[in-house]
Amino acid sequence: MRNLYLGDLPLSSNETEIGRIIEEPVESLKMDLLKLFIGQSYSPAYFLVNRVQEYVHSDQLERLNESSVIEALQKLKENSGELNSFGYMLIEHQTFS
């Protein structure tokens, strides 16, 4: 079911993030959740967004201006709307003011 919109769904166990589903499941919500909870390898639908979030949440946001980081992140981009959708989600949830 690729039409299910989830926004950003982080999943935690014992207060430690074990993964996240970004915008939509890769296979199905059931299979994606199962993979995350049993510890199977999982990459969210928008891997670039996941990497940017790692920089944001680890207080390394300034590294996003480094040319080597920008070049590496560009290779992960699936489509031009990826980060745009992510930005709207951050605004909607008032992550940044």
C-alpha positions as CSV (number, residue, x, y, z in Angstrom):
1,M,0.0,0.0,0.0
2,R,2.1,2.9,-1.2
3,N,-0.7,5.5,-0.9
4,L,-0.5,5.6,3.0
5,Y,1.0,8.9,4.1
6,L,2.6,8.8,7.5
7,G,4.6,12.0,7.7
8,D,7.6,10.9,9.9
9,L,7.0,7.9,12.1
10,P,9.9,7.3,14.4
11,L,9.9,4.0,16.3
12,S,11.5,3.5,19.7
13,S,12.4,0.7,22.0
14,N,13.6,1.5,25.6
15,E,13.8,5.2,24.6
16,T,16.2,4.4,21.8
17,E,15.1,5.0,18.2
18,I,15.2,1.7,16.2
19,G,14.1,3.3,12.9
20,R,11.6,5.4,11.2
21,I,9.1,5.3,8.3
22,I,9.2,8.5,6.3
23,E,6.1,9.6,4.5
24,E,5.1,6.1,3.3
25,P,6.0,2.4,3.8
26,V,8.6,0.9,1.5
27,E,6.8,-2.5,1.2
28,S,3.7,-2.3,3.4
29,L,3.1,-0.8,6.8
30,K,2.9,-4.3,8.3
31,M,6.2,-5.5,6.7
32,D,8.1,-2.3,7.4
33,L,7.1,-2.4,11.1
34,L,8.0,-6.1,11.3
35,K,11.4,-5.5,9.9
36,L,12.1,-2.6,12.3
37,F,10.9,-4.5,15.4
38,I,12.8,-7.7,14.7
39,G,16.0,-5.8,13.7
40,Q,16.1,-6.6,10.0
41,S,17.9,-4.2,7.7
42,Y,15.6,-1.3,6.7
43,S,15.9,1.9,4.7
44,P,13.0,4.3,4.7
45,A,11.4,5.4,1.4
46,Y,13.3,8.7,1.5
47,F,16.8,7.8,2.6
48,L,18.1,11.3,2.0
49,V,15.6,12.7,4.5
50,N,16.7,10.2,7.0
51,R,20.4,11.2,6.6
52,V,19.5,14.9,6.9
53,Q,17.6,14.2,10.1
54,E,20.6,12.5,11.6
55,Y,22.6,15.7,11.1
56,V,19.7,17.8,12.6
57,H,19.3,15.6,15.6
58,S,23.0,15.2,16.3
59,D,23.5,19.0,16.4
60,Q,25.7,18.8,13.3
61,L,23.4,21.0,11.1
62,E,26.3,23.2,10.1
63,R,27.9,20.3,8.4
64,L,25.2,20.4,5.8
65,N,27.1,23.4,4.3
66,E,30.2,21.3,3.6
67,S,30.7,20.6,-0.1
68,S,31.7,16.9,0.6
69,V,28.5,16.4,2.6
70,I,26.4,18.1,0.0
71,E,27.9,16.0,-2.7
72,A,27.3,12.7,-0.8
73,L,23.7,13.7,0.0
74,Q,22.9,14.6,-3.6
75,K,23.7,11.0,-4.6
76,L,21.0,9.8,-2.2
77,K,18.2,12.0,-3.7
78,E,15.4,10.1,-5.4
79,N,13.4,13.1,-6.6
80,S,13.5,16.9,-6.3
81,G,10.5,17.0,-3.9
82,E,12.0,14.9,-1.2
83,L,13.5,17.6,0.9
84,N,10.6,20.0,0.1
85,S,8.1,17.5,1.6
86,F,10.4,17.1,4.6
87,G,10.5,20.9,5.1
88,Y,6.7,21.2,5.0
89,M,6.5,18.4,7.6
90,L,9.0,20.3,9.9
91,I,7.0,23.5,9.5
92,E,3.7,21.7,10.2
93,H,5.1,20.1,13.4
94,Q,6.8,23.4,14.3
95,T,10.1,21.7,14.7
96,F,11.9,24.9,14.0
97,S,10.7,28.4,14.9
